[in-house]
Amino acid sequence: MGNKRPRCISCNKKLTVWGKTPHGKKRYGCHVCKKTRVYHQQRKKTDFFVLFRQYILWGHTYEQVSDQSGYSIQYLQRTFQVFFSQEAPHLSIIDQSSFDETFLLLDGLWLKRGFVLMAYRQSRTLTILHISVVGREAATKIAKDLLTLKQAYIFTGIVSDGGTGIAKAVGDVFPHAPHQICLAHLHRDIINALGRYPKDERVKELKRMADHVWLIESKEALQWWNKQVHMWIRRHHLFLKEKRYDTDRNSWYIHKGVRSAIATLQDLPHTSFKFLDHPLMPKTTNELEAQFGHLGKRWLSHRGLKTERWESFMRWFVYFYNEDIAHRKTKEA
């Protein structure tokens, strides 16, 4: 379909082409009032914020954004640098009135050495409540984040991977809240200590008991399982105490992996089964780990980004991510 013919601003009649200007632009004339004029075509203004959102949220590269918009890569880099230099908008506070119990999930995503993204999210909601970029999982910095969240939210319990810094920070800020240590993290540690395919029958039996933790859904089942673990320890106490000596009579335990797994298994009833008292409490931090997958993909897409820009990148990503979730909820409603 062709372009619509322009109309005269005096009599509102349709205009026809009336030659060209010395610069080669079309001149239009009116047959009624005999007036002529040149109409300049207005270019559509580019919304660079939309392009920046595609770059951050969807992982589009500069080459892809350049092909789509027609701007050069160098110009886009200079334009996006303005957004990176600005502070990302603050994350909106979610309404907790519709939840009977609220549980805080927190975990750290190690993108590279000395660069950890601490993310905080409420269970059963996709909206990220808070993030911070730290060099390591230090208790003081995590406690600062928890105090910020405590001022805006109320949590029934905490779920984390049980890292030393996280455990200390949670104990300081939420001393009376139940702290569920992620069952998946501890189970993974046990399997790594025992080996995925052990050859010794005694270790195979212990591995089966470790895999059985996923079937425990009541306190009675937990008591039975805990009794089985202690029976295994009593039967194979000599196996656990086997040592090896060198020529200088220095000794060390032969089965270090098994001993490490036993220590973790003995702690499990006290650390990773708080969900038995709170049925709505998650067993693991897998909900948060799934979101880390999105961040990992963005890391691969923009791994050439300078380190000093990564903190700003993460804050913009979480802002756009939460905005996208809110838009989807509104659309579904």
Secondary structure as a PSIPRED ss2 file (coil, helix, strand):
# PSIPRED VFORMAT (PSIPRED V4.0)

   1 M C   1.000  0.000  0.000
   2 G C   1.000  0.000  0.000
   3 N C   1.000  0.000  0.000
   4 K C   1.000  0.000  0.000
   5 R C   1.000  0.000  0.000
   6 P C   1.000  0.000  0.000
   7 R E   0.000  0.000  1.000
   8 C C   1.000  0.000  0.000
   9 I C   1.000  0.000  0.000
  10 S C   1.000  0.000  0.000
  11 C C   1.000  0.000  0.000
  12 N C   1.000  0.000  0.000
  13 K C   1.000  0.000  0.000
  14 K E   0.000  0.000  1.000
  15 L C   1.000  0.000  0.000
  16 T E   0.000  0.000  1.000
  17 V E   0.000  0.000  1.000
  18 W E   0.000  0.000  1.000
  19 G E   0.000  0.000  1.000
  20 K E   0.000  0.000  1.000
  21 T C   1.000  0.000  0.000
  22 P C   1.000  0.000  0.000
  23 H C   1.000  0.000  0.000
  24 G C   1.000  0.000  0.000
  25 K C   1.000  0.000  0.000
  26 K E   0.000  0.000  1.000
  27 R E   0.000  0.000  1.000
  28 Y E   0.000  0.000  1.000
  29 G E   0.000  0.000  1.000
  30 C C   1.000  0.000  0.000
  31 H C   1.000  0.000  0.000
  32 V C   1.000  0.000  0.000
  33 C C   1.000  0.000  0.000
  34 K C   1.000  0.000  0.000
  35 K C   1.000  0.000  0.000
  36 T E   0.000  0.000  1.000
  37 R E   0.000  0.000  1.000
  38 V C   1.000  0.000  0.000
  39 Y C   1.000  0.000  0.000
  40 H C   1.000  0.000  0.000
  41 Q C   1.000  0.000  0.000
  42 Q C   1.000  0.000  0.000
  43 R C   1.000  0.000  0.000
  44 K C   1.000  0.000  0.000
  45 K C   1.000  0.000  0.000
  46 T C   1.000  0.000  0.000
  47 D C   1.000  0.000  0.000
  48 F H   0.000  1.000  0.000
  49 F H   0.000  1.000  0.000
  50 V H   0.000  1.000  0.000
  51 L H   0.000  1.000  0.000
  52 F H   0.000  1.000  0.000
  53 R H   0.000  1.000  0.000
  54 Q H   0.000  1.000  0.000
  55 Y H   0.000  1.000  0.000
  56 I H   0.000  1.000  0.000
  57 L H   0.000  1.000  0.000
  58 W C   1.000  0.000  0.000
  59 G C   1.000  0.000  0.000
  60 H C   1.000  0.000  0.000
  61 T C   1.000  0.000  0.000
  62 Y H   0.000  1.000  0.000
  63 E H   0.000  1.000  0.000
  64 Q H   0.000  1.000  0.000
  65 V H   0.000  1.000  0.000
  66 S H   0.000  1.000  0.000
  67 D H   0.000  1.000  0.000
  68 Q H   0.000  1.000  0.000
  69 S H   0.000  1.000  0.000
  70 G C   1.000  0.000  0.000
  71 Y C   1.000  0.000  0.000
  72 S C   1.000  0.000  0.000
  73 I H   0.000  1.000  0.000
  74 Q H   0.000  1.000  0.000
  75 Y H   0.000  1.000  0.000
  76 L H   0.000  1.000  0.000
  77 Q H   0.000  1.000  0.000
  78 R H   0.000  1.000  0.000
  79 T H   0.000  1.000  0.000
  80 F H   0.000  1.000  0.000
  81 Q H   0.000  1.000  0.000
  82 V H   0.000  1.000  0.000
  83 F H   0.000  1.000  0.000
  84 F H   0.000  1.000  0.000
  85 S H   0.000  1.000  0.000
  86 Q C   1.000  0.000  0.000
  87 E C   1.000  0.000  0.000
  88 A C   1.000  0.000  0.000
  89 P C   1.000  0.000  0.000
  90 H C   1.000  0.000  0.000
  91 L C   1.000  0.000  0.000
  92 S C   1.000  0.000  0.000
  93 I C   1.000  0.000  0.000
  94 I C   1.000  0.000  0.000
  95 D C   1.000  0.000  0.000
  96 Q C   1.000  0.000  0.000
  97 S C   1.000  0.000  0.000
  98 S C   1.000  0.000  0.000
  99 F C   1.000  0.000  0.000
 100 D C   1.000  0.000  0.000
 101 E C   1.000  0.000  0.000
 102 T C   1.000  0.000  0.000
 103 F E   0.000  0.000  1.000
 104 L E   0.000  0.000  1.000
 105 L E   0.000  0.000  1.000
 106 L E   0.000  0.000  1.000
 107 D E   0.000  0.000  1.000
 108 G E   0.000  0.000  1.000
 109 L E   0.000  0.000  1.000
 110 W E   0.000  0.000  1.000
 111 L E   0.000  0.000  1.000
 112 K E   0.000  0.000  1.000
 113 R C   1.000  0.000  0.000
 114 G C   1.000  0.000  0.000
 115 F E   0.000  0.000  1.000
 116 V E   0.000  0.000  1.000
 117 L E   0.000  0.000  1.000
 118 M E   0.000  0.000  1.000
 119 A E   0.000  0.000  1.000
 120 Y E   0.000  0.000  1.000
 121 R E   0.000  0.000  1.000
 122 Q E   0.000  0.000  1.000
 123 S C   1.000  0.000  0.000
 124 R C   1.000  0.000  0.000
 125 T C   1.000  0.000  0.000
 126 L C   1.000  0.000  0.000
 127 T C   1.000  0.000  0.000
 128 I E   0.000  0.000  1.000
 129 L E   0.000  0.000  1.000
 130 H E   0.000  0.000  1.000
 131 I E   0.000  0.000  1.000
 132 S E   0.000  0.000  1.000
 133 V E   0.000  0.000  1.000
 134 V E   0.000  0.000  1.000
 135 G C   1.000  0.000  0.000
 136 R C   1.000  0.000  0.000
 137 E C   1.000  0.000  0.000
 138 A C   1.000  0.000  0.000
 139 A H   0.000  1.000  0.000
 140 T H   0.000  1.000  0.000
 141 K H   0.000  1.000  0.000
 142 I H   0.000  1.000  0.000
 143 A H   0.000  1.000  0.000
 144 K H   0.000  1.000  0.000
 145 D H   0.000  1.000  0.000
 146 L H   0.000  1.000  0.000
 147 L H   0.000  1.000  0.000
 148 T H   0.000  1.000  0.000
 149 L H   0.000  1.000  0.000
 150 K H   0.000  1.000  0.000
 151 Q H   0.000  1.000  0.000
 152 A H   0.000  1.000  0.000
 153 Y C   1.000  0.000  0.000
 154 I C   1.000  0.000  0.000
 155 F C   1.000  0.000  0.000
 156 T C   1.000  0.000  0.000
 157 G E   0.000  0.000  1.000
 158 I E   0.000  0.000  1.000
 159 V E   0.000  0.000  1.000
 160 S E   0.000  0.000  1.000
 161 D C   1.000  0.000  0.000
 162 G C   1.000  0.000  0.000
 163 G C   1.000  0.000  0.000
 164 T H   0.000  1.000  0.000
 165 G H   0.000  1.000  0.000
 166 I H   0.000  1.000  0.000
 167 A H   0.000  1.000  0.000
 168 K H   0.000  1.000  0.000
 169 A H   0.000  1.000  0.000
 170 V H   0.000  1.000  0.000
 171 G H   0.000  1.000  0.000
 172 D H   0.000  1.000  0.000
 173 V H   0.000  1.000  0.000
 174 F C   1.000  0.000  0.000
 175 P C   1.000  0.000  0.000
 176 H C   1.000  0.000  0.000
 177 A C   1.000  0.000  0.000
 178 P C   1.000  0.000  0.000
 179 H E   0.000  0.000  1.000
 180 Q E   0.000  0.000  1.000
 181 I E   0.000  0.000  1.000
 182 C C   1.000  0.000  0.000
 183 L H   0.000  1.000  0.000
 184 A H   0.000  1.000  0.000
 185 H H   0.000  1.000  0.000
 186 L H   0.000  1.000  0.000
 187 H H   0.000  1.000  0.000
 188 R H   0.000  1.000  0.000
 189 D H   0.000  1.000  0.000
 190 I H   0.000  1.000  0.000
 191 I H   0.000  1.000  0.000
 192 N H   0.000  1.000  0.000
 193 A H   0.000  1.000  0.000
 194 L H   0.000  1.000  0.000
 195 G C   1.000  0.000  0.000
 196 R C   1.000  0.000  0.000
 197 Y C   1.000  0.000  0.000
 198 P C   1.000  0.000  0.000
 199 K C   1.000  0.000  0.000
 200 D C   1.000  0.000  0.000
 201 E H   0.000  1.000  0.000
 202 R H   0.000  1.000  0.000
 203 V H   0.000  1.000  0.000
 204 K H   0.000  1.000  0.000
 205 E H   0.000  1.000  0.000
 206 L H   0.000  1.000  0.000
 207 K H   0.000  1.000  0.000
 208 R H   0.000  1.000  0.000
 209 M H   0.000  1.000  0.000
 210 A H   0.000  1.000  0.000
 211 D H   0.000  1.000  0.000
 212 H H   0.000  1.000  0.000
 213 V H   0.000  1.000  0.000
 214 W H   0.000  1.000  0.000
 215 L H   0.000  1.000  0.000
 216 I C   1.000  0.000  0.000
 217 E C   1.000  0.000  0.000
 218 S C   1.000  0.000  0.000
 219 K H   0.000  1.000  0.000
 220 E H   0.000  1.000  0.000
 221 A H   0.000  1.000  0.000
 222 L H   0.000  1.000  0.000
 223 Q H   0.000  1.000  0.000
 224 W H   0.000  1.000  0.000
 225 W H   0.000  1.000  0.000
 226 N H   0.000  1.000  0.000
 227 K H   0.000  1.000  0.000
 228 Q H   0.000  1.000  0.000
 229 V H   0.000  1.000  0.000
 230 H H   0.000  1.000  0.000
 231 M H   0.000  1.000  0.000
 232 W H   0.000  1.000  0.000
 233 I H   0.000  1.000  0.000
 234 R H   0.000  1.000  0.000
 235 R H   0.000  1.000  0.000
 236 H C   1.000  0.000  0.000
 237 H H   0.000  1.000  0.000
 238 L H   0.000  1.000  0.000
 239 F H   0.000  1.000  0.000
 240 L H   0.000  1.000  0.000
 241 K C   1.000  0.000  0.000
 242 E C   1.000  0.000  0.000
 243 K E   0.000  0.000  1.000
 244 R E   0.000  0.000  1.000
 245 Y E   0.000  0.000  1.000
 246 D C   1.000  0.000  0.000
 247 T C   1.000  0.000  0.000
 248 D C   1.000  0.000  0.000
 249 R C   1.000  0.000  0.000
 250 N C   1.000  0.000  0.000
 251 S E   0.000  0.000  1.000
 252 W E   0.000  0.000  1.000
 253 Y E   0.000  0.000  1.000
 254 I C   1.000  0.000  0.000
 255 H C   1.000  0.000  0.000
 256 K H   0.000  1.000  0.000
 257 G H   0.000  1.000  0.000
 258 V H   0.000  1.000  0.000
 259 R H   0.000  1.000  0.000
 260 S H   0.000  1.000  0.000
 261 A H   0.000  1.000  0.000
 262 I H   0.000  1.000  0.000
 263 A H   0.000  1.000  0.000
 264 T H   0.000  1.000  0.000
 265 L H   0.000  1.000  0.000
 266 Q H   0.000  1.000  0.000
 267 D H   0.000  1.000  0.000
 268 L H   0.000  1.000  0.000
 269 P H   0.000  1.000  0.000
 270 H H   0.000  1.000  0.000
 271 T H   0.000  1.000  0.000
 272 S C   1.000  0.000  0.000
 273 F C   1.000  0.000  0.000
 274 K H   0.000  1.000  0.000
 275 F H   0.000  1.000  0.000
 276 L H   0.000  1.000  0.000
 277 D C   1.000  0.000  0.000
 278 H C   1.000  0.000  0.000
 279 P C   1.000  0.000  0.000
 280 L C   1.000  0.000  0.000
 281 M C   1.000  0.000  0.000
 282 P C   1.000  0.000  0.000
 283 K C   1.000  0.000  0.000
 284 T C   1.000  0.000  0.000
 285 T C   1.000  0.000  0.000
 286 N H   0.000  1.000  0.000
 287 E H   0.000  1.000  0.000
 288 L H   0.000  1.000  0.000
 289 E H   0.000  1.000  0.000
 290 A H   0.000  1.000  0.000
 291 Q H   0.000  1.000  0.000
 292 F H   0.000  1.000  0.000
 293 G H   0.000  1.000  0.000
 294 H H   0.000  1.000  0.000
 295 L H   0.000  1.000  0.000
 296 G H   0.000  1.000  0.000
 297 K H   0.000  1.000  0.000
 298 R H   0.000  1.000  0.000
 299 W H   0.000  1.000  0.000
 300 L H   0.000  1.000  0.000
 301 S H   0.000  1.000  0.000
 302 H C   1.000  0.000  0.000
 303 R C   1.000  0.000  0.000
 304 G C   1.000  0.000  0.000
 305 L C   1.000  0.000  0.000
 306 K C   1.000  0.000  0.000
 307 T H   0.000  1.000  0.000
 308 E H   0.000  1.000  0.000
 309 R H   0.000  1.000  0.000
 310 W H   0.000  1.000  0.000
 311 E H   0.000  1.000  0.000
 312 S H   0.000  1.000  0.000
 313 F H   0.000  1.000  0.000
 314 M H   0.000  1.000  0.000
 315 R H   0.000  1.000  0.000
 316 W H   0.000  1.000  0.000
 317 F H   0.000  1.000  0.000
 318 V H   0.000  1.000  0.000
 319 Y H   0.000  1.000  0.000
 320 F H   0.000  1.000  0.000
 321 Y H   0.000  1.000  0.000
 322 N H   0.000  1.000  0.000
 323 E H   0.000  1.000  0.000
 324 D H   0.000  1.000  0.000
 325 I H   0.000  1.000  0.000
 326 A H   0.000  1.000  0.000
 327 H H   0.000  1.000  0.000
 328 R H   0.000  1.000  0.000
 329 K H   0.000  1.000  0.000
 330 T H   0.000  1.000  0.000
 331 K H   0.000  1.000  0.000
 332 E H   0.000  1.000  0.000
 333 A C   1.000  0.000  0.000
